[in-house]
Amino acid sequence: QVHLVESGGGSVQAGESLRLSCAASGIIVRNNAMGWYRQAPGHQRELVARIFTSGNTDYEYDAKGRFTISRDSAKNTVYLQMNSLKPEDTAVYYCNINPPYYTYWGQGTQVTVSS
């Protein structure tokens, strides 16, 4: 059974940073394309960043240049380093494989950015 547990969210001021973690069990993150997704109130869940099995990465929206996705194979964990946070980054952040599988969604971690 696959479990993806997100952590690291919090409330910060605009311009500050957070690092999110996604601890995986039941899958091996280096053998899967993994993504970070977010869902803001009243909006659909959207892809923010993904890391392929090759280690290549891809970013959506204006995350490029501010966010960095990475993985630690030894810890079977995927990270999202978020710098220069903006109020519009406020959302619940989730990890999943890419493309996502519906039973793999976890509880997510809340990120709140105030101006």
N, C-alpha and C positions, 0 to 999 in steps of 0.2 A: 504494500500500500504506500502511495506517495504522500509525503507531507512536506509542505513548503511553509516555513515559519519566518515571517518578516519581523524585523525589529529595527530600532534606531531612530524612529520618528520623534517628533517633538514640536515645540513652539519656539520659533526663532524670529529675529528681526530681519527685515530685508537686508540683503548683502551678506548675511551669515551663511554658514555651511552646516551640512549634516551628512553623515554616512549611514546609509541603510544597509542592512544585512539580510540575506535570505539563506537560512540553513535548510538544506535539503536532505531528505531520507527517502529511500525507495527508488531513487533515480541517481544517476551519476551525472553531475552538472557538466563535466567536460565532454560527455558523450551526447549532449543535447544542446541545441540552440536555446539559450535562456533569455528571457526578457523581463524588464521592469515595466510595469503598467501603472497608470494612475486613474482615479475617478474622482472628479470634483463634484460637489453637490449640483444636481440638475444636469449633469453631463454624462455622456457615455464613457465607459472605460476606454482608455487609449494607450497605445504603446509609447513608451518614452525612450527606451534604449534596449538594445539586444546585443548579445555576444554569441558568435557562432562557434562551432566546434573547432574551427581553425584558430580561434582567438581574435579574429577580426571583429570589429564592433560597428554599430550603426546607431544613429540617433535621430529622433524626430523633433519637430517643432524647433524651438529655440534652445533645446537642451544641448545641442552641439556647441562645444566651447565652454559650457558651464558644468555639465554632468559627465562623469566617467564611470562606465560599467566595467567590472573586472570580476575575476573568479579566483578562488583558492581551491585547487583540486584536492589538496591534502585535507582541507576542512570541509570539502564538498559544499562550499558556500559561494554565493554570488553577492557582489557589493554594488552599491550605487553611491558614488561620491557626488554630492551636490554642492556646488559653490555658487556664490552670487545669487542666492535665492531671492525670488520675487514673490509678491503677494499672490500672483496668478499661479504659482506653483503649489498653492494650498490644495491638498487632495489626500485621499487615502491611496497609499502606494502598495502595489502587489507585485509579486514575482510569479512567473509561470514559464513553462516552456514556450518556444515560439515556433509556429503559431500556438496559441494557448489551448490547453485541454480543460474542459469545463470542470472536471472533478478535482483538478489540482489547485483550484483557487484556495488560498488561505484567508486569514482574517485581515491581512493587510496591516499597515502601520500608518498612523495619521501624521501628516506634515502640515503644520500651520505656520504661515509666514505673515507677519504683520508689518505694516509700513511705518 
